Amino acid sequence: MYYNVRRLLAPLIIPSLLIILSMVISWQWDTMLHQADFDNELTAFIVIFPLIPYLLFSIVAILGIRSNNSGLILCTIILAGSYFVLNKPAAYLEVDTNFIIPRIISFLLPVNILIFTLINKFKLKSFLLYTAIIFIQFGILSFLYSLIEIPESKLILQFHTEFPNFAASLLIFTQHLYGVFLKNSLIKNIPLVSLFSFIVIIVFMIIRFVNSRDVKNGGYLFVIVSIFLAVSSSNPIPAIMLFFTAAGLILLISIIEASFSMAYIDELTGLHGRRSLNETLSTLNKNYAIAMLDIDHFKKFNDNYGHKTGDQVLKMVAAKLSEVSGGAKSFRYGGEEFTTIFPGKKANEAKPFMEEYREKLKGTEFIVRSPIRRSATSKNRGKANSKDRKNVTVTISIGIAEYGKNQTKPEKVLKAADKILYKAKRLGRNRVEIQKKK
């Protein structure tokens, strides 16, 4: 498979910076509190700051409704609920919640988010069911906590009176459950079961992101990382606010990036698509060259080896095209055609870059499998695999035109480049032709 490294890493830059920024602010939190005594604006910001995650989660939920994505909405609900519980002062619950509650949430929260990321389309019945499950989890968590920590409360006393045998069994189970979550891992504030779930989920999300190269999957990955940093911090008061804020920002940015990708990025090749090309053409001024590219004999290639193999060819051609230097901006025009714009260059100045690309593509071995597969047996398995594979050469024809007296509009330059492209095909293919000056 052919990956565009820049496309793979680009969605990870902003989430990484947000997490690093949150870590820096967390380390400097005490200094900021001290400075707030002398700075009224900073004091106001620190007072308002705990509300920012709710605002971000609300915006993301609205966008989730707009995009008909129930998984995204459910993620914001579980994040907002967990933030509320973790950030709520102990005085409201009349007990110390800074020990066992975060440990249980550190296990439940990433597991829930993982499940919700697998849900895309909005279905009312499923959405209501999952929402009910979220509130049931919080309810059970609250009840079990009360069973151990507040046995004298009216609810617990009545429960023991009405269901004595069940209450006794549930108390024993809850004590065992406490034992599981009180067992420390290598990280002080994270129980062993939570650390294991974090590792498994993060590895799974990394693999899913690399395979899909989906911006949203990259966002969910860093949301899990943010949650881990929030619940594992030795200074939970600022960490929970900071890293949940980072999680909300990461989700918001991921949605915006995903919307941009859907509108402007070709899903198969990773290059900018036709809409992006049209907008770029509208911004061009004088002095530029446009190259039109077409894969040679692509239809025959698809007929011989299948459309899946044809898609791999398109990915390879696009991946190498994205590496063209000289200030080139490349786009997928449609089908097996591509467009490259060279701002500030004449056609003869752009030609060497296209020649270099053409030679590089021609020299790249592309391995395809025969459409007719042999049945593998213990005797011919190795031979069948080697004979079913075939090295083929992929070539491309290129036509280049430039801005000039009779071509003052980008659309005309593009049309002229397309004519030169077909001239290159008539002259034998696998060549670069430029528009001759009149």
N, C-alpha and C positions, 0 to 999 in steps of 0.2 A: 504494500500500500504506500501511496505517496502523500506525505504530510508536508504542509507548509508550516515550518517551525514558528515563524512570526505569527501566523494565524493561531497556532496552538497556544503560544505563550501570551499573546496580547490580552486575552480576557483575564489573565491572572495578575496583571500589573497593578491595576487600581485596587482590587481587594487586598493584595499584599501590602500596599502602601497604607491602606486604612487600618489594617491590623497593626502594622508597625507604629503608626501614629497613635493608636489607642494604647499600645504598650508604653510608649514614651510619656504620654499624658498620665498614665497610671503611676509610673515611677515618679513623676513630678507633682503628683496630686497634693501632697502635704505642702509643698512650696507654693502651689496655687492657692490653697486655703489660707496660708499665711499672708500671701499677697492680696487676697480678697479683703482683708481687714483695712487696706488702704485704697482699694479700688472699687468704687460702687458698681461700675459696669461689670467687672468680673464677678462681684457678689451676685448681681442679678442673673448673670449667665449660669452660675453654679446652682442657683435656686431653681431656675427653669429647666436645667439640663436633664433631671430625672424624667421629665415629660416627653423629651424628644423621641425616645424609642416608640412610644405609643403613637406619636404623630407619623413616624416613618412606617410603622406597621399598618396604620390606617390607609396611608397613601398606596402602599403596595397591595393591600386588600382590594382597594377600589380598582387599581389597574388589573388585578386578578379577575375581578368581576367583568371588567371591560373586555379582557382577552378570553373570557370563558374558561379560565384555568382554576378548577376547584382545588387542585393540589397546592397551588400558591396561596390561596385564601386560607386553607387549613394550616399551612405553615405559619402564617402570620397570627392565626388564632392561638396556636400552641406556644409560639414565641412570646406573644403578649401575655398569655396566662402565666407562663413560667417566670417571665420578668416581674409580673405583679407579685407572685409568691416570694420570689427571691429578694426582691427589692423592698418588700413591706417591712416596716420597723417591727421589732419583736414586741413592742408595747401593744400593738393592735391585737396580737394573738395571746398576750399575757403569758407567753412562754418564750424560751430561747429557741429560735428556729434556725440558728446559724450552724447547726451541726448535721443532723440527719436529713433534713428536707433537701438541701442542695445535693446531697449524695444520691438520694433517690431520683431527683430530677435529672442529675447528670447521666443517669442510665436511660430514663424514659424519654427525655427530650430528643436526643439524636436518633433513637429508634423510631419515634413518631415521624420526625422530619424525613428520614430515609423512606418510610412507607409513603408519605404524602408526595414526595418527589416523583414517585412512580405513577401518580395520578395526574392526568392532563385535562381531559375534557370534563365539562361541568354536567353532572347528572344530579338532579335535585335530591332524589332518594338516597343516593350514595353520599352526597354532601351532608345531608341531615344525619345520616347514620354515623359518619366519621366525626361530625361535630358533637353528637351525643356521646361517642366513645371518649372524646377529649374531656368533656365535663365529668363523665363517669370516672375517668382516671384521677382527676383532681379530687373528686368526692371520696373515692376509695382511699386515696393517699391521706386526705384530711381525717377520715374516720379511723384508719389504722394508727395514725399519729396520736389521735386523741385517746385511743385504746391503751396506748403505752404511757403517754406523757400526761394525760389529763383523766385518769380513771375515776376521779370524783365528780366529773361533770354530769349534769342531769341526763344527757343523751346516753352516755356510757352506762350509768347506773340503771337506767330504764332498760337498756339492751341486755345487761346481765340478768335483770329480773325477768324479762320476757323470754329470753333464750339462753338459759344458764349453760347448757351443755355446748351449744354452738359457740357461745361467747368464750368459754374456756378453751375450746379447740382453736378458735381464731386468735386468741391471745398467745397460745403456744406457737402458732404459725408465724404471727407477727414478730415474736421474739427471735425466732430463727431467721426471719427476713432481716431484722435489725442486725443480727450477727453477720449476715452476708454483706450488708452495706457499711458496716463498721470495720470490716477487714480492709486495712490499708494496702495500697499498691506501692509502686516505686515513687508515686507522687502523693504527697501528704494528704491533700484534700480530695483525692479521687479514689474511690473503692476499686478493688481489683476487677469486679464485674463490669464497672463503668469504663475502666481503662481498656479492657478487652473489647467492649462494644465500640468504643471510639476508634480503636486501631482497625478493627474489621470494617467499620463503616467508611472511614477515611480511605482505606485501600480500595474498597469497592467503588467509591465515588471517583477516585483518581483514574481507575481503569475505565469507568464509564465515560468520564470526560475525555480521555485520550482517544477512545474509540468513536465517540460521537462528535467531539469538538464543538459541543453545544455550549454557548455562553451561559445559559441558565444552569447547566450541570456544574460548570466551574463556579458559579455563584453559590450554589448549594454546598459545594465542597468547602468554601471558605466560611460559610455560615456555621457549619459544624466545627471548624477550627476556632471560630470566634466563641462559640459556646464552650468549647473545651477550655480555652484561656479564661473565660469568665468564671467557671465553676472551680477551676484548679488554682486560682490566684490566692496568695496568702493575704491579700488585702482586698476582700470582697466588696467593700463599700463602693470604691470607684470602679473596680473591675467589672462588676455586673452592669453598671450604667454604660460604661465605655464600650464594652465588647458587644452588648446587645444593640447599642446604637450603631456600631460598625456592622453588625449583622443586618440591621434594617437598611443601612446605606448600600450594602453589598447587594441585597435583594433588589433594591430600587434601580441601581446602576445596571444590574444584570438584565432586568426587564427592558430598560431603555436600549441596551446594547443588542439584546435579542430582537427587539422591534426594528432597529436599524439594520441588523443582518438580514432579516426577512425581506426588508424593502430594497436593500442595496447590494447584498452579497449573494453571489451564486452559490447555492447550497452544495452542489457537487464538487466544484473546483476550488471554491474559496476565494476566487477573484471577484472584484466588483462586477456587477451585472449591468444590464442595458440601461436601467434607470439612472444608475450612477454615471454611466458613460454620457447620457444625454445632459445631465447637470454639469459634468465637467466640460463638455463641448461648449456649453453656453457661457462658460467663464474664460474661454481662450481669447487671447488678444492676437497681435501680430507675431510672426516668426514662430512657427511650430510645424512639426511634421506628424503625420498619422500613418501608421502601418496597419494594414489588414492582413491577417494570417488565416490560412485554411489547411487543415490536416489532409495530406494526400491520400486518396483512395480510402477514405474513412468508411464510406458506405460498404465497400467490398470487405473491409476489415470486420465490420459489424456482422455482415452476412456469413463470413467464414468462421468467426470465433465467438459470436454472441454479443449482446448488448452489455452484459456485465464486464466483459473484457474491454469493450469499447469505452465504458465509463472509466476504467483504470487508465486507459490511454489518455483520455481527456484530463484526468487528474495529474498524470505525469507531465503532459505538455504544459498545463497551467502552472504546476509547481516550478518548473524550470523557467517559464515565462516571467514569473514573479521575481526571479533573480536577475533579470536583465538590468544592466547598469545604464548610465547616461541620463539619469533623471526620468526614466521610462515609467509610465503609468499604464498598467495593463488591465483589460476588461474582457469578460466573455461576451461576445457579440450575440451568439446564439448557435445552437448545434455544434458543429466542429469549427466554427469561426471565432477568432479572437481579434481584439483591437489593442494597439499600443500607441500611446501618445507621447511625443517627445517635445515638451515645451522648450522654446528657445533654440531649436535646432532646425537646420535645413534637412532635406531628404538625404543628401549625400553624407551629412554628418551623422544621421541616424542609421545609415546602412551598415557600418561596421559592427554596431551593437547587434543588429538583427542577423548579420552573417555569423557572428560569434555564437548567437543563440541557435541558429540553424545547424551549425556544425556540432555543437554540443548535443543537440537533440538527435541528430543523425548517428552520433557515436555512442548513444545510450542503448544498451541491450534491453530489450523488452521480451520477457518470457511469457508465452501463452501455452495453454493446454489445448490439445486437439479436441474438437467438439465431439469426436467419437471416442469414448473411453473403452479400454479393455476391461474385462472383469478380472480383478486381481485375485490371484491364487497364491498359495505358499511357494509355488515354483516360479511364477512370472511376476511377482509383485514388484520387485526392484526394476526389472526390465520394462515392465509396463509403464512405470512412472517416468523413466528416462526417455522412452520412445514417445510418450504422450506429450512431452514438453518440446517446445520449439522456440528458438530465438528469432525474433523478427525486428526489423528496423522501421522506426516511425520517422517519416520525413514531413516537412511542411513547406508550403509555398507562401511567399510574402510579397506584398506590393506596398510601396511607400510613396505618398504624395505630400506636398507642402503648401503652406499658405503662399499665395501669389496674387498677381494682378487680376486674373480671371477667377480666382478661388479665394474670395475674401470672407466667405462664410464657412464655418467648420463642417457643415453638412456637405458642402460641395467638395471640400478636401477629402472627406470620408468617402464620398462617392467616387472621386478620382482614384483614391487608394484601392478601392474595390475593383475598379477597371484594370489597374496595374496588376493586381493580384491574379486576375484571370489571364492576363498576358503571361505572367510567370508560369501558370499552369499550361498554357498553350505551347510554351517554349520547352516543356519537358518536366516541369515540377521540381521540387526540392531546390529552389533557387530564390534569390531576392532580386526584385526589379524595382527601380525607382522611376518616377515620372520625369521624362525628359523636358527640359525647359524649351519653350517655344521662342 
